[in-house]
């Protein structure tokens, strides 16, 4: 598996995400105000981890995050991470 370009500087073991998930996180954190990012992938690929990490980083920086899903379970998992 190749390393996504430019993602090694953001990758942190403490986040519990791999380098490809880090690329998704990097994109989420580079959105303009009121930006939108859809995260879709097959089950078990780490979408929840990316969303939780991005929400945590944005909230820590004083931003607001809206998370929606087809199921309440997905949103509850994000809030727990």
N, C-alpha and C positions, 0 to 999 in steps of 0.2 A: 504494500500500500504506500502510495506517495504522500508526502507531507504537503498540505495546502500551502500555497505561497504566502509568506509573511505571517503565519500564525504561530510560529514557535515563540515569539516574544510575549504573546498573551496566554499561552498554555500554562496552566497551573495544576499540579496534581491535586491540590486541596479542593478544587472545584469538582473533581470526580468526573471529568469529561475528557474525551480523547481529542486528538488534533482536528479531526473533521468537525466535531461538535464545537470546538473552539472557533473554527471558521464561521459557523453559524452565529455564535455569540458575538464575534467581532462585527459581523454585519448588523446584528441587532443594536449593538452599542454605537454604531456609526450612523444610525438613522437621524434625519433632521427632526426638529420638534414636530410633533403630530405625525411622525412617520409611521409607516405600516409595514409589518413583515409577517408573512404567512409561513409557518413552519409545518411542513407536511412530509411524511415519510412512513414507511411500513411500521407496524408495531414492534417495539423493542429496540429501536434505533437511537434512542436518547433524546427525543423531542422534549420530553418533560424536563430533563436535566438542563438543556439549553435555555428553555423558557424560564425556568426557576433562576438560573444563574444571571440571565439578562435582567429579569425583574428585580433581583436583589441588587445588582450593580446600579441600575437606574434609580431605584428607590433610595439607595445609600447616597446617591449624588443629588437627592432632592427632587427627582422627577416623579411622574405619575405613570402607572402601568395599568392597562386594562387587559385582562386575560379572559378569553371566552373559549368554550368548547362545546361539543355536542353532548357531553356528559358531565355531570357534576363531579364524578370521580376524578376526572383528569384535572379539573381546577383545584380540587382538594389536595391532590398529590403535589401540585405545584406549590401550594401554600405550605405544605409540610416540609418541602426541601429547603 
